[in-house]
Amino acid sequence: MKKVFGSLVVLIFVFLIVSFFIPVRLEKKLIVANTLPNIVSSIFGPEKWTHWEPSVSRAWQHDSSSCHMGNDSIHHTVTIAIPGKTFRVTQLSLAVYQVEEIQKDDTSAFGFDIIPFVSNGRQRSDFNSYVVYAQAANLFYKMFPFMAKPSFADSTVASLRSYLENE
């Protein structure tokens, strides 16, 4: 019995270690109490980032001349550059976007969809939309999400949601 228990503990321990090296996709969905056009303009309007993204807001308030914002309509890309980091938003299709945070030695990215809210049996509201976002992670954090530190995707979507719902 002790051998079986010991073997089981070792197998669980090995599985947990290996789970750090197995890539997965984490997907989350939340309702934002605002319209699809307002959400899109807040993401794809670089000047609006100064209202809802904390690091862009701080950089803008500290020295707006050090912030550079660009819009490339040919490649459907918006770029927001602040001291020490750059954000790039790329429109992949009508309501599908990729957001990247580029720092010196690190790049974080996630994709998200904006879907107008329609539900079965409940009253439909034109002022609600789903934001579904996905990011790369490892199996360990998919099994134990409470152990993961807040990601770039989580903090960005939370800031955007807070801004849009209190606008």
GROMACS elastic network, one bead per residue, 0.5 to 0.9 nm:
[ bonds ]
;  ai    aj funct       b0    kb
    1     4     6  0.51641   500
    1     5     6  0.62027   500
    1     6     6  0.85086   500
    2     5     6  0.50835   500
    2     6     6  0.59195   500
    2     7     6  0.84064   500
    3     6     6  0.50151   500
    3     7     6  0.59373   500
    3     8     6  0.84155   500
    4     7     6  0.51110   500
    4     8     6  0.60711   500
    4     9     6  0.86424   500
    5     8     6  0.50451   500
    5     9     6  0.62213   500
    5    10     6  0.86722   500
    6     9     6  0.51586   500
    6    10     6  0.62510   500
    6    11     6  0.86448   500
    7    10     6  0.51071   500
    7    11     6  0.61240   500
    7    12     6  0.86188   500
    8    11     6  0.50896   500
    8    12     6  0.61688   500
    8    13     6  0.85437   500
    9    12     6  0.51712   500
    9    13     6  0.61107   500
    9    14     6  0.86145   500
   10    13     6  0.50352   500
   10    14     6  0.60918   500
   10    15     6  0.85056   500
   11    14     6  0.51033   500
   11    15     6  0.60368   500
   11    16     6  0.85864   500
   12    15     6  0.50445   500
   12    16     6  0.61733   500
   12    17     6  0.86848   500
   13    16     6  0.51933   500
   13    17     6  0.63527   500
   13    18     6  0.86879   500
   14    17     6  0.51555   500
   14    18     6  0.61023   500
   14    19     6  0.85012   500
   15    18     6  0.50639   500
   15    19     6  0.59745   500
   15    20     6  0.89653   500
   16    19     6  0.50567   500
   16    20     6  0.69904   500
   16   139     6  0.88721   500
   16   140     6  0.66853   500
   17    20     6  0.57271   500
   17    21     6  0.76993   500
   17   140     6  0.82821   500
   18    21     6  0.55109   500
   18    22     6  0.68672   500
   18   139     6  0.87495   500
   18   140     6  0.84947   500
   19    22     6  0.52607   500
   19    23     6  0.82668   500
   19   138     6  0.66961   500
   19   139     6  0.50351   500
   19   141     6  0.85339   500
   20    23     6  0.78486   500
   20   137     6  0.88924   500
   20   138     6  0.55306   500
   20   139     6  0.61935   500
   20   140     6  0.54465   500
   20   141     6  0.79670   500
   21   138     6  0.63844   500
   21   139     6  0.75283   500
   21   140     6  0.84794   500
   22   137     6  0.84957   500
   22   138     6  0.54172   500
   22   139     6  0.55314   500
   22   140     6  0.80807   500
   23   136     6  0.69635   500
   23   137     6  0.58282   500
   23   139     6  0.61081   500
   24   135     6  0.85525   500
   24   136     6  0.60288   500
   24   137     6  0.54363   500
   24   138     6  0.52445   500
   24   139     6  0.57855   500
   24   142     6  0.75711   500
   25   134     6  0.64540   500
   25   135     6  0.56787   500
   25   137     6  0.59245   500
   25   138     6  0.77099   500
   25   139     6  0.86149   500
   25   142     6  0.82647   500
   26   133     6  0.82281   500
   26   134     6  0.53971   500
   26   135     6  0.53866   500
   26   136     6  0.62321   500
   26   137     6  0.63948   500
   26   138     6  0.85642   500
   26   141     6  0.87985   500
   26   142     6  0.66458   500
   27   132     6  0.70076   500
   27   133     6  0.56431   500
   27   135     6  0.66793   500
   27   136     6  0.89736   500
   28   131     6  0.82448   500
   28   132     6  0.56848   500
   28   133     6  0.54793   500
   28   134     6  0.64231   500
   28   135     6  0.89981   500
   29   130     6  0.66221   500
   29   131     6  0.57121   500
   29   133     6  0.64555   500
   29   134     6  0.88923   500
   30   129     6  0.83739   500
   30   130     6  0.55950   500
   30   131     6  0.55353   500
   30   132     6  0.65880   500
   30   133     6  0.88111   500
   31    34     6  0.88113   500
   31   117     6  0.78046   500
   31   128     6  0.65074   500
   31   129     6  0.56287   500
   31   131     6  0.62808   500
   31   132     6  0.87757   500
   31   161     6  0.85899   500
   32    35     6  0.81710   500
   32    39     6  0.85892   500
   32   127     6  0.83007   500
   32   128     6  0.56357   500
   32   129     6  0.53721   500
   32   130     6  0.60813   500
   32   131     6  0.68855   500
   32   161     6  0.58664   500
   32   162     6  0.86466   500
   32   164     6  0.74336   500
   32   165     6  0.69382   500
   33   127     6  0.56565   500
   33   129     6  0.65604   500
   33   130     6  0.87789   500
   33   161     6  0.79173   500
   33   164     6  0.71656   500
   33   165     6  0.55620   500
   34    37     6  0.85242   500
   34    38     6  0.66616   500
   34    39     6  0.69174   500
   34   126     6  0.78492   500
   34   129     6  0.64319   500
   34   161     6  0.87380   500
   34   164     6  0.62842   500
   34   165     6  0.65250   500
   35    38     6  0.53558   500
   35    39     6  0.63492   500
   35    40     6  0.87325   500
   35   116     6  0.75792   500
   35   126     6  0.62649   500
   35   128     6  0.57623   500
   35   129     6  0.62175   500
   36    39     6  0.51657   500
   36    40     6  0.61715   500
   36    41     6  0.86483   500
   36    95     6  0.86055   500
   36   114     6  0.67658   500
   36   115     6  0.73211   500
   36   116     6  0.63399   500
   36   126     6  0.85234   500
   36   127     6  0.79711   500
   36   128     6  0.77839   500
   36   129     6  0.61879   500
   36   130     6  0.88153   500
   37    40     6  0.51151   500
   37    41     6  0.61063   500
   37    42     6  0.85777   500
   38    41     6  0.51451   500
   38    42     6  0.61268   500
   38    43     6  0.86618   500
   38   164     6  0.78301   500
   39    42     6  0.51702   500
   39    43     6  0.63175   500
   39    44     6  0.85152   500
   39   114     6  0.79363   500
   39   129     6  0.85802   500
   39   160     6  0.82648   500
   39   161     6  0.87625   500
   39   164     6  0.72582   500
   40    43     6  0.52001   500
   40    44     6  0.57723   500
   40    45     6  0.78603   500
   40    95     6  0.77943   500
   40   114     6  0.80963   500
   41    44     6  0.50938   500
   41    45     6  0.51281   500
   41    46     6  0.87126   500
   41    48     6  0.78401   500
   42    45     6  0.53945   500
   42    46     6  0.76768   500
   42    47     6  0.84280   500
   42    48     6  0.54896   500
   42    49     6  0.68642   500
   42    52     6  0.84915   500
   42   160     6  0.78191   500
   42   164     6  0.81720   500
   43    46     6  0.72294   500
   43    48     6  0.75350   500
   43    49     6  0.72537   500
   43    78     6  0.88880   500
   43    89     6  0.76003   500
   43    97     6  0.89502   500
   43   160     6  0.81366   500
   44    47     6  0.89466   500
   44    48     6  0.83224   500
   44    49     6  0.87937   500
   44    71     6  0.85491   500
   44    77     6  0.81351   500
   44    78     6  0.63806   500
   44    89     6  0.69855   500
   44    90     6  0.84528   500
   44    91     6  0.82809   500
   45    48     6  0.55006   500
   45    49     6  0.71541   500
   45    71     6  0.84100   500
   45    78     6  0.76380   500
   46    49     6  0.54361   500
   46    50     6  0.77429   500
   46    69     6  0.60563   500
   46    70     6  0.72653   500
   46    71     6  0.77439   500
   46    78     6  0.66426   500
   46    79     6  0.71968   500
   46    80     6  0.63539   500
   47    50     6  0.59460   500
   47    51     6  0.79691   500
   47    69     6  0.74515   500
   47    80     6  0.87674   500
   48    51     6  0.54712   500
   48    52     6  0.70390   500
   48    53     6  0.86444   500
   49    52     6  0.53861   500
   49    53     6  0.53680   500
   49    54     6  0.85206   500
   49    56     6  0.65007   500
   49    57     6  0.71551   500
   49    80     6  0.82900   500
   49   160     6  0.87793   500
   50    53     6  0.61647   500
   50    54     6  0.76930   500
   50    55     6  0.84546   500
   50    56     6  0.53943   500
   50    58     6  0.80274   500
   50    59     6  0.85106   500
   50    60     6  0.65358   500
   50    61     6  0.85473   500
   51    54     6  0.79577   500
   51    56     6  0.82322   500
   51    57     6  0.61089   500
   51   163     6  0.74723   500
   52    56     6  0.81404   500
   52    57     6  0.70345   500
   52   156     6  0.87780   500
   52   159     6  0.58506   500
   52   160     6  0.58269   500
   52   161     6  0.87947   500
   52   162     6  0.78957   500
   52   163     6  0.55598   500
   52   164     6  0.84691   500
   53    56     6  0.54967   500
   53    57     6  0.59939   500
   53    58     6  0.86866   500
   53   155     6  0.89861   500
   53   156     6  0.68979   500
   53   159     6  0.61889   500
   53   160     6  0.71234   500
   53   163     6  0.88944   500
   54    57     6  0.50550   500
   54    58     6  0.61361   500
   54    59     6  0.86050   500
   54   156     6  0.89034   500
   54   159     6  0.76964   500
   55    58     6  0.51483   500
   55    59     6  0.61295   500
   55    60     6  0.84873   500
   55    82     6  0.82879   500
   56    59     6  0.51469   500
   56    60     6  0.59839   500
   56    61     6  0.85440   500
   56    67     6  0.80547   500
   56    80     6  0.81189   500
   56    81     6  0.84532   500
   56    82     6  0.66593   500
   57    60     6  0.51041   500
   57    61     6  0.61332   500
   57    62     6  0.85342   500
   58    61     6  0.51849   500
   58    62     6  0.60251   500
   58    63     6  0.85698   500
   59    62     6  0.50925   500
   59    63     6  0.60119   500
   59    64     6  0.67384   500
   59    66     6  0.75942   500
   59    67     6  0.69898   500
   59    82     6  0.64108   500
   59    83     6  0.73315   500
   60    63     6  0.54302   500
   60    65     6  0.78150   500
   60    66     6  0.76711   500
   60    67     6  0.63660   500
   60    82     6  0.81050   500
   61    64     6  0.62507   500
   62    66     6  0.88242   500
   63    66     6  0.56889   500
   63    67     6  0.73834   500
   64    67     6  0.53502   500
   64    68     6  0.83557   500
   64    82     6  0.89842   500
   65    68     6  0.75032   500
   66    81     6  0.81791   500
   66    82     6  0.62953   500
   66    83     6  0.66459   500
   67    80     6  0.72217   500
   67    81     6  0.56303   500
   67    83     6  0.72027   500
   68    79     6  0.78932   500
   68    80     6  0.58430   500
   68    81     6  0.50044   500
   68    82     6  0.66275   500
   69    78     6  0.74969   500
   69    79     6  0.56276   500
   69    81     6  0.62680   500
   69    82     6  0.87914   500
   70    77     6  0.82855   500
   70    78     6  0.56953   500
   70    79     6  0.50682   500
   70    80     6  0.65412   500
   70    81     6  0.85847   500
   71    74     6  0.89859   500
   71    75     6  0.89811   500
   71    76     6  0.76450   500
   71    77     6  0.59793   500
   71    79     6  0.63949   500
   71    80     6  0.89311   500
   72    75     6  0.56777   500
   72    76     6  0.57421   500
   72    77     6  0.50955   500
   72    78     6  0.61604   500
   72    79     6  0.81986   500
   73    77     6  0.65265   500
   73    78     6  0.82444   500
   74    77     6  0.78734   500
   75    78     6  0.89637   500
   75    90     6  0.77764   500
   75    91     6  0.82847   500
   76    89     6  0.83062   500
   76    90     6  0.58000   500
   76    91     6  0.54133   500
   76    92     6  0.78044   500
   77    88     6  0.68422   500
   77    89     6  0.55621   500
   77    91     6  0.63986   500
   78    87     6  0.81388   500
   78    88     6  0.56894   500
   78    89     6  0.51248   500
   78    90     6  0.65408   500
   78    91     6  0.86805   500
   79    86     6  0.70460   500
   79    87     6  0.57136   500
   79    89     6  0.64929   500
   79    90     6  0.88117   500
   80    85     6  0.86340   500
   80    86     6  0.56996   500
   80    87     6  0.50588   500
   80    88     6  0.64283   500
   80    89     6  0.86155   500
   81    84     6  0.81971   500
   81    85     6  0.62083   500
   81    87     6  0.62851   500
   81    88     6  0.84880   500
   82    85     6  0.55748   500
   82    86     6  0.60356   500
   82    87     6  0.83623   500
   83    86     6  0.79827   500
   84   102     6  0.86694   500
   84   103     6  0.61999   500
   84   104     6  0.71581   500
   85   101     6  0.68684   500
   85   102     6  0.55326   500
   85   104     6  0.72925   500
   86   100     6  0.80033   500
   86   101     6  0.58350   500
   86   102     6  0.50461   500
   86   103     6  0.65940   500
   87    99     6  0.70843   500
   87   100     6  0.55298   500
   87   102     6  0.61903   500
   87   103     6  0.89454   500
   88    98     6  0.80220   500
   88    99     6  0.57743   500
   88   100     6  0.51248   500
   88   101     6  0.66786   500
   88   102     6  0.79030   500
   89    97     6  0.67502   500
   89    98     6  0.56448   500
   89   100     6  0.64430   500
   90    96     6  0.86506   500
   90    97     6  0.55667   500
   90    98     6  0.51866   500
   90    99     6  0.65680   500
   90   100     6  0.85355   500
   91    94     6  0.72942   500
   91    95     6  0.74856   500
   91    96     6  0.61034   500
   91    98     6  0.65702   500
   91    99     6  0.89593   500
   92    95     6  0.77581   500
   92    96     6  0.54029   500
   92    97     6  0.53615   500
   92    98     6  0.70341   500
   93    96     6  0.50984   500
   93    97     6  0.71502   500
   94    97     6  0.84987   500
   95   112     6  0.82753   500
   95   113     6  0.56187   500
   95   114     6  0.53914   500
   95   115     6  0.73604   500
   96   111     6  0.72628   500
   96   112     6  0.57615   500
   96   114     6  0.66742   500
   97   110     6  0.84902   500
   97   111     6  0.55975   500
   97   112     6  0.54317   500
   97   113     6  0.64680   500
   97   114     6  0.85910   500
   98   109     6  0.70214   500
   98   110     6  0.57532   500
   98   112     6  0.64256   500
   99   108     6  0.83413   500
   99   109     6  0.55606   500
   99   110     6  0.55742   500
   99   111     6  0.62261   500
   99   112     6  0.81363   500
   99   153     6  0.83726   500
  100   107     6  0.68007   500
  100   108     6  0.56406   500
  100   110     6  0.67113   500
  100   111     6  0.87945   500
  100   152     6  0.89906   500
  101   106     6  0.82230   500
  101   107     6  0.56066   500
  101   108     6  0.51535   500
  101   109     6  0.62608   500
  101   152     6  0.78590   500
  102   105     6  0.81175   500
  102   106     6  0.62218   500
  102   108     6  0.66060   500
  102   109     6  0.85188   500
  103   106     6  0.51691   500
  103   107     6  0.60111   500
  103   108     6  0.85446   500
  104   107     6  0.81377   500
  108   151     6  0.87673   500
  108   152     6  0.67259   500
  108   153     6  0.83412   500
  109   135     6  0.69713   500
  109   136     6  0.82691   500
  109   152     6  0.75776   500
  109   153     6  0.73538   500
  110   133     6  0.69288   500
  110   134     6  0.57796   500
  110   136     6  0.75264   500
  110   152     6  0.81217   500
  110   153     6  0.60360   500
  111   132     6  0.84087   500
  111   133     6  0.56030   500
  111   134     6  0.54596   500
  111   135     6  0.66764   500
  111   153     6  0.84544   500
  112   131     6  0.66538   500
  112   132     6  0.53546   500
  112   134     6  0.62202   500
  112   135     6  0.88879   500
  113   130     6  0.79075   500
  113   131     6  0.57315   500
  113   132     6  0.51729   500
  113   133     6  0.63902   500
  113   134     6  0.89761   500
  114   129     6  0.66204   500
  114   130     6  0.57331   500
  114   132     6  0.65557   500
  114   133     6  0.88149   500
  115   118     6  0.88250   500
  115   129     6  0.55120   500
  115   131     6  0.64072   500
  115   132     6  0.78192   500
  116   125     6  0.88539   500
  116   126     6  0.75217   500
  116   127     6  0.85580   500
  116   128     6  0.66189   500
  116   130     6  0.61362   500
  116   131     6  0.88332   500
  117   124     6  0.69788   500
  117   125     6  0.69204   500
  117   126     6  0.73817   500
  117   127     6  0.82128   500
  117   128     6  0.54751   500
  117   130     6  0.58901   500
  118   122     6  0.82590   500
  118   123     6  0.82312   500
  118   124     6  0.55375   500
  118   125     6  0.74821   500
  118   126     6  0.87921   500
  118   128     6  0.86143   500
  118   129     6  0.83715   500
  119   122     6  0.56705   500
  119   123     6  0.73082   500
  119   124     6  0.64485   500
  120   123     6  0.82665   500
  120   124     6  0.86883   500
  121   124     6  0.86782   500
  124   127     6  0.88292   500
  124   128     6  0.83849   500
  125   128     6  0.57645   500
  125   129     6  0.86203   500
  126   129     6  0.78774   500
  131   157     6  0.83008   500
  133   153     6  0.75586   500
  133   154     6  0.87910   500
  133   157     6  0.83219   500
  134   153     6  0.79287   500
  135   151     6  0.89628   500
  135   153     6  0.71211   500
  137   140     6  0.84254   500
  137   141     6  0.68554   500
  137   142     6  0.73569   500
  138   141     6  0.57657   500
  138   142     6  0.65761   500
  139   143     6  0.62132   500
  139   144     6  0.85216   500
  140   143     6  0.52685   500
  140   144     6  0.60575   500
  140   145     6  0.80107   500
  140   147     6  0.89737   500
  141   146     6  0.78082   500
  141   147     6  0.67507   500
  141   148     6  0.59172   500
  142   145     6  0.54750   500
  142   148     6  0.88667   500
  143   146     6  0.89791   500
  144   147     6  0.57812   500
  144   148     6  0.74683   500
  145   148     6  0.54567   500
  145   149     6  0.86430   500
  146   149     6  0.79823   500
  148   151     6  0.79719   500
  150   153     6  0.80888   500
  150   154     6  0.59688   500
  150   155     6  0.65398   500
  151   154     6  0.51210   500
  151   155     6  0.62396   500
  151   156     6  0.84303   500
  152   155     6  0.53701   500
  152   156     6  0.59436   500
  152   157     6  0.84913   500
  153   156     6  0.52145   500
  153   157     6  0.60366   500
  153   158     6  0.83860   500
  154   157     6  0.54225   500
  154   158     6  0.60097   500
  154   159     6  0.85807   500
  155   158     6  0.50804   500
  155   159     6  0.60732   500
  155   160     6  0.85399   500
  156   159     6  0.52403   500
  156   160     6  0.61634   500
  156   161     6  0.85673   500
  157   160     6  0.50554   500
  157   161     6  0.59844   500
  157   162     6  0.85098   500
  158   161     6  0.51107   500
  158   162     6  0.60992   500
  158   163     6  0.86089   500
  159   162     6  0.51677   500
  159   163     6  0.62037   500
  159   164     6  0.86384   500
  160   163     6  0.52047   500
  160   164     6  0.61405   500
  160   165     6  0.85829   500
  161   164     6  0.51734   500
  161   165     6  0.60237   500
  161   166     6  0.84889   500
  162   165     6  0.53473   500
  162   166     6  0.61473   500
  162   167     6  0.83757   500
  163   166     6  0.53348   500
  163   167     6  0.57670   500
  164   167     6  0.51812   500
